[in-house]
């Protein structure tokens, strides 16, 4: 898995390439959790995400809840259709803020 970071004002975008699964989750969670005391908005750009397993989904739900309690916002952006399907099947699309294209970059 590769993660690229870009900062813009009070928003940080992490572009994730590869897979979020049980073996890559420790590194992914370390990088994401380092942002919990920082920006108001964290955008996870998942355009290059090939796969996410149940451990990755669970982490995103927990992260969303933690950030919400701290007054921060988590946005999942640019999901591929097969990844979007996983979020719809699990109904996480009704809990998490999932956006595409320009919607994600504005943080609005």
SETOR-214247 format. One record per residue (C-alpha): residue in three letters; chain; x, y, z. Coordinates in nm, 3 decimals. Each point is the difference from the previous one (the first is absolute). Layout:
# SETOR-214247
> ala_A_X_Y_Z
...
//
This chain:
# SETOR-214247
> unk_A_0.000_0.000_0.000
> unk_A_0.117_0.353_-0.080
> unk_A_-0.129_0.314_0.171
> unk_A_0.061_0.354_-0.125
> unk_A_-0.085_0.303_0.211
> unk_A_-0.097_0.350_-0.112
> unk_A_-0.099_0.291_0.224
> unk_A_-0.233_0.285_-0.090
> unk_A_-0.101_0.233_0.282
> unk_A_-0.193_-0.194_0.264
> unk_A_-0.034_-0.303_-0.228
> unk_A_0.243_-0.288_-0.046
> unk_A_-0.042_-0.245_-0.287
> unk_A_0.149_-0.348_0.014
> unk_A_0.006_-0.174_-0.337
> unk_A_0.001_-0.375_0.053
> unk_A_0.126_-0.245_-0.261
> unk_A_-0.026_-0.376_0.038
> unk_A_-0.193_-0.187_0.267
> unk_A_-0.130_0.072_0.348
> unk_A_-0.006_-0.340_0.163
> unk_A_0.117_-0.178_0.313
> unk_A_0.370_0.003_-0.099
> unk_A_0.021_0.363_-0.113
> unk_A_-0.238_0.138_0.264
> unk_A_0.264_0.066_0.271
> unk_A_0.197_0.238_-0.225
> unk_A_-0.316_0.160_-0.140
> unk_A_-0.150_0.056_0.345
> unk_A_0.328_0.143_0.132
> unk_A_0.010_0.263_-0.275
> unk_A_-0.369_0.088_0.028
> unk_A_-0.012_0.011_0.380
> unk_A_0.295_0.243_-0.002
> unk_A_-0.247_0.253_-0.146
> unk_A_-0.257_-0.025_0.279
> unk_A_0.140_0.298_0.189
> unk_A_0.039_0.210_-0.311
> unk_A_-0.215_0.104_-0.294
> unk_A_-0.374_0.060_0.012
> unk_A_-0.055_-0.216_-0.308
> unk_A_0.175_-0.316_-0.115
> unk_A_-0.074_-0.117_-0.353
> unk_A_0.094_-0.355_-0.090
> unk_A_0.032_-0.003_-0.378
> unk_A_-0.067_-0.365_-0.083
> unk_A_0.011_0.029_-0.380
> unk_A_0.294_-0.243_-0.015
> unk_A_-0.131_-0.235_0.271
> unk_A_-0.025_-0.351_-0.142
> unk_A_-0.144_-0.183_0.300
> unk_A_-0.124_0.048_0.356
> unk_A_-0.082_-0.281_0.243
> unk_A_-0.211_-0.008_0.316
> unk_A_0.287_0.117_0.220
> unk_A_0.040_0.306_-0.223
> unk_A_-0.373_0.070_0.009
> unk_A_-0.005_-0.032_0.377
> unk_A_0.292_0.238_0.033
> unk_A_-0.173_0.263_-0.217
> unk_A_-0.319_-0.018_0.209
> unk_A_0.198_0.036_0.324
> unk_A_0.203_0.285_-0.150
> unk_A_-0.318_0.177_-0.113
> unk_A_-0.148_-0.025_0.350
> unk_A_0.318_0.125_0.169
> unk_A_0.037_0.293_-0.237
> unk_A_-0.366_0.095_0.037
> unk_A_0.037_0.009_0.380
> unk_A_0.299_0.233_-0.040
> unk_A_-0.184_0.234_-0.236
> unk_A_0.193_-0.117_-0.305
> unk_A_-0.131_-0.137_-0.327
> unk_A_0.101_-0.308_-0.199
> unk_A_-0.079_-0.009_-0.371
> unk_A_0.052_-0.302_-0.224
> unk_A_0.052_0.112_-0.358
> unk_A_0.010_-0.140_-0.352
> unk_A_-0.079_-0.363_0.074
> unk_A_0.015_-0.247_-0.289
> unk_A_-0.326_-0.175_-0.081
> unk_A_0.101_-0.335_0.154
> unk_A_0.106_0.175_0.323
> unk_A_-0.319_0.208_0.003
> unk_A_-0.196_-0.325_-0.027
> unk_A_0.160_-0.127_0.323
> unk_A_-0.108_0.316_0.183
> unk_A_-0.355_-0.031_-0.138
> unk_A_-0.034_-0.370_0.084
> unk_A_0.111_0.067_0.359
> unk_A_-0.215_0.317_0.011
> unk_A_0.303_0.200_0.108
> unk_A_-0.082_0.244_-0.279
> unk_A_-0.282_0.117_0.229
> unk_A_0.239_0.067_0.289
> unk_A_0.320_0.125_-0.162
> unk_A_0.040_0.317_-0.209
> unk_A_0.077_-0.135_-0.348
> unk_A_0.057_0.245_-0.283
> unk_A_0.127_0.014_-0.355
> unk_A_0.188_0.248_-0.215
> unk_A_-0.009_0.368_0.097
> unk_A_-0.234_-0.065_0.295
> unk_A_0.290_-0.155_0.190
> unk_A_0.258_0.268_-0.063
> unk_A_-0.217_0.278_0.142
> unk_A_-0.074_-0.179_0.324
> unk_A_-0.346_0.157_-0.018
//
